[in-house]
């Protein structure tokens, strides 16, 4: 009889991985729910052995074998979330951080430590990502370009090419395979927060690094903050060393909640995406809307531009929550030029398509009719256009401004 341990597990569907990845040992442990380990330190009576393990980590950044030592080095609960997210993204490894910005900071520090401080980036990005790259806080230098200009922008000291697709907040998309080709030997980092691995797996298109603000869809309930990078094990080892040195660790309670969030990720994303697509079609036909942005990959984000005052819409919603962030089970709406992208210079915002009349909506799991009723009532004071929005054959993502 063939040894069961030698049999390669059959590939599993993403929905199955979301439920089981990182939890395969639970039955053996005699538990059903993943245990939550809140320890900051762990007893050890073999100081010489611990010294050898810590020396090994300092030299390689490899995850420690055996019992934990200190929570800034590793945590069993957080490690379960990392294992699961890596599986969902099709990566060798994942490294979790206290926030998405802490995760991006670690990536930049790794490349800077190798003398590669230059970044080529495509706007728009999340506003704080834009600010971190451009403000010089980490000694980085950024060249902003469109996808067609990436190859020309690369220099000998370029350590990274960064794109976000669909982008925050315009939902603009880039061709990842074409971008990867333009990168040459420079690693491509893709912020996959909006699409999630349910809709897009950038590593399959040639990206080397995938970034998530885990606060958003991975957590999914608006009650946990975190960030995570999916990548190969070689890069993950460097990230672990930076995380240990800088202290941007994910709290184990956050790791527990994020692992729980992953179990429903496919169901939540697909359900919210169906509602978002419906709302995007309705908005595209509404004479009070100047333009609708909805990506071809789908997803639960919709952005739209009004003819009148966007602030009056924010003030008038009742079911939808006017708040920054996204990816929760309840719907949120915000004005990017005032909040999420306020830190980006006005000229840069506008050139990236972030107009002063743009609203960004994160669609949750409410009934579409209730959401539409709230939107239409909030839009009641908006002026109307003279003629309908014309759309291309692929739907509302091709909507364009008319009569203005």
N, C-alpha and C positions, 0 to 999 in steps of 0.2 A: 504494500500500500504506500502511495506517495506521501512523503512527509508534508503535513499541512503548512509547516513553517516555511517550506521552500517554494510554495506556490505563490506566484505573483498575483496580487489581488486584481480582480477585474476592474476596469475603469467604471467609475460611478458617475451618475448624472449630477449636475450642479446642485439640484434641490436635495439630493441625498447627501452630498458632501456637506452642505450647509447645516444639516441636522446632525451628522455623525462625526465630522472631522474634528479632531482634538479631544474626542470623547471615547475613543476605542477601548480604553483601559478601564472604563467605569464598572463594567460587569465584574471584571477580575477584582476590582477594589471592593466590590460588594455594595456599590452605591448606584443610584440612577441619575441624580443631578450632579454636575461637576462640583467638587469641593472648592470652597473659597478659603484661600490661605492668606491671612492678614499679617503674618509675622514680618517683622522688620529684620530680625536676626535669627540665627539658628545655632543650636549647641553643637560643639565639636570638641572631642577629646584628643584629636590627632592634629596638633598644630603643624607638625612637619608635613603631614599629608596635605593640609590646607595650603601651606606655603607653596607646595609644588603645583597645586591646582591653580592658585592665583598667578603664579609665574607663567603658567601655560596660557591663561587668559590674557595676560599682559602681552605675551608674545604673539598670540594668534587671533584673539577675539572670539574663539570658538566657545559655544555654550558649554558651561561646566557640566561634566559628567558627575553623577552621584548627587548627594543631598545638597540643597542650597546653602549658601554661606551668608549672604547679606542681600537685602531686597533691591539694592541699587545694581547689583550684579545680575540678578535673575529672580523670577518669582514663578512658581508652578502654575498659578491661575492665569497669569498673563501669558505664559508660554503656551497654554492651550489655545488662547485666542490667536496667537501668532501662527501656530501650526495650522489652524483652521483657515485663516485668511490666506496663507501661502497656498494652500490647496485650492481654494476658490479662484485665485489669480493664476494658478498654474506655475507658481514660482518654487524655487528650491527652499527659500526661507522668507521670513518676514520679521521685522523688528518694530516693536510698538513704542510709542512715546506719549508724553503727557498731553500733547495736542498736535494738530496737523502742522502748525508753525514750528513746533519743536522738532518734528520729523523732517521738515524741509531744512531747518537750520543744521541738523546733523548731516544731511546729505551735502550741503554746501561746505561744511567744515571738513568733511572727509576729502572732498576734492581740493579744497584750499591747502590742506596739509600736504598734498602732493605737488604744490606749486601751480595748481590749475584753478585760478581765481576768476577766470573769465567765463561768463555764462551768456549763451545766445538764447533769447526767449521771444515767444510770440504772444502779443497781446490780443484779447484781454486775458488776464489771469485774475484770480481772486485778489482783491485789493491789497490785503496784507502781504501776499506773496510778491506782488508788484513792488510794494514798498520795501520789503526786505532785500530784494535784488538791487533796487535802484538807490537806496539810501546809503549804501556803503557801510552799514553797521558791522558786517562781517569781513570787510575788506574786499568784497566781491566787486567786479566791474561787469556791467551788463550791456549787451548790444540788443536793442529791440528791432525786430524785423518781421516781415510776413513770411509765410512758409516758403515762398519762392526764393527768398533771400538768405536762407539758412546756410547753404554751402559757402556762399561768398563771405558771410559774417564770421565763419570759424577761423580761429587763430591758433598758433602753436600752444598758447596757454589756455585754450578753451577746455574747461573741465566738464561741461554739461550743456545740453540743449534741453530747454523746458517748454512744454506745451500743456494746455489744459483743453480737453475736448470731451464733450461739449463744454464750452468756455463759460465762465461766470462773469457777467450775468447775461450775455447776449445769446448764449447757447450756440455760438459759432463752432463749426467743426473743421478739423483738419484731416487730411489723408495720412494716417499714421505710417503706412508702408512707404509713401513718397518721402515723408519727413525723415524716416529712419534711413533711407537711402542717402538723403542729403547730409546726414550727420557723419557719414564715414565711420571713423573709429571712435568718435566722441559719443559717450553714453547719452541716450535719449531718456529723459524723465517725463512721464505722462501723469498729470493729475487726473485720476479716474474717479474723483469724488462723486460727480453727477451721474455718470453712467453705471458705476459699480460693476463688479465682475458678472453680474446677471446679464448686462447688455453689451459689455465690451471687455475684452481681455488684452490689454496692450502688449503684453509680452509675446503674444502670438503674432503680433504685427512687427516685432523687432525691437520694441522698447527694452531697455535694460532695467529700468527702475520705475515702479508704479507707486504713486503717493495717494494716500487717502486722508482726508479729515474724517476720522472715524466717528467724530461727533455727529455726523450727518446720517446717512442711510445705514451704515454698519450698525450703529447703536439703534437708531430708528425711533426713539421715543422721547427725544429732547431732554434726557436726564443723565447723560454721560458725556464727558469730554475726553478725546484721545486722538492720536494720529498713528499711522502705520505705514511702513515702507515694505513693499514686496520686491524681492530682487534675488540674485544668485547668492550662494553662501559666501563667496569671496567678499562681496561688498557688504553683506550682512555682518561679517566679523568686524569690519572697520566701523560700522554703525554702532555695534554693541560697545566698542571701546570708547567712542565718542559719548554714547549715552551714559556709560559708567563715569566718565570724567566730568561731564557737564551736569548730570543729575536730572535730565529730562525724562524720568521714568514714568511709565503708566502705573497708576495706583491699581492694586489687585482688585478692588471693588469695581473699578472701571473695566478691567480685563474680564471680570465675571459678567458684567452687564453687556459688554461687547460680544462675548461669545454667545450669550443668550440671544442678542440681537441678530447675529448671523443665522440662527436657525430659522428665522422667519423672513430673512432678506429676500429670497426669490419671490415669495408670495406677496410681500409688501410692495416691492418694486413693480411687479407686473400689474397688480391691482391699481396702484396709484398711476402708473403709466397709461393705462386704459382710460382712466378718468381725465388725465391731463390732455391726452390726444383729443378727447371729446370736447373739452373746454377750449382747446386751441382752435378747433374747427368753428365753434360757436363765436369765439372772439373774432376770428377772421371774417365772419359775416356780419359783425356788429358795426353799424355806421359810426359809433363813437370811438372806435379803435383805429389808429393810424397804421399800425404795423404789428404783426404777431411773429414771434420767434419760437420755433419748435424744431428740435433737431431730427434728422433722419433716423438716428439710432433709437429714437423714442426717449422714454424717461418721464419722470414726474415733475420736471421743471418746465414752466411756461413763462416767457417774458413778453410784454406787450407795451406799446407806446400809445398814449392817449393824445387827443387833439388839445385838450384843455389842461387843467391843473392836476397833476398826479397826486399832490398832497391831499386833495379833497377826497380822492378814492381811498387813500390810506385811513383818513379820518372817519370814513363812512362805513367800513366793513364791520359786521357784527359777528358772524360765524367764523370767518377767516380771521386769524390773529395777525395784527400788524406788528411784526417782529423780525429781527435779523435771524440768520441761520436758516436751516432747511433740513429736509429728510425725515421729519417727524411724522407720526401717524396722523397728526392734525395739520391743516393747511395754514401756511404762513404767507404773508405778502410784505414786501419792503421796497423802498425807493433807493436803488443802488447809489445814485449820485449824492445822496444825503448820508448813507450809512456804510454799506459794505465796501464801496469804492471812493468814499470821501477822501481818504488818505492819498489817493492818486491825483496828481495835478490835473486841473480842469481840462487843459488842452489835450493831455494824454488820454483822459477818459473819453472825451468826445471823438478823438481820432480812432479810438478802439471800438467805437459804436455805442458807448454808454451815454446815451443822450439824457438830458434833464427830464424828459417825459417818459422815460423807461421805468416800468414796474416789473419786479421779479416775483413770481409766485411759485411756492413749493406746494404741490398738490398732495394732500393726504388721503386718508381712507374714508372720508365722508361720502355720502351719496352725491352723485353729480348734480342732481336737480337742486339740492339744497345749496351746494356751492354756487351754482349758476344764479340762483335767486339772489344770493348775497352779493355776487359780483354785479349783476344788473342793477340792483338797487343802489349800490355804491357808485355806479357809473351814471346814475340818473341825471346828474347835473352837468355831465360832459357835453360839449358841442359835438355835432355830427358832421361827417364829410358829405360832400356833394354827390359822390358816386361810390359804388361798392369797391372794396379791395379786390384787385385782380390777383388770382393765384395761379401758380404753375401746375403742371400735371402731377407733381409730387405732393401737393397739399399746402397747408398754411405756412410751412417754413419758407416758401417762396413769396409770401405776401410782401407787397411793397407799398410805399406811401403814394397816395394820389390826392389830387385836389388840394394841395397845400402849398 
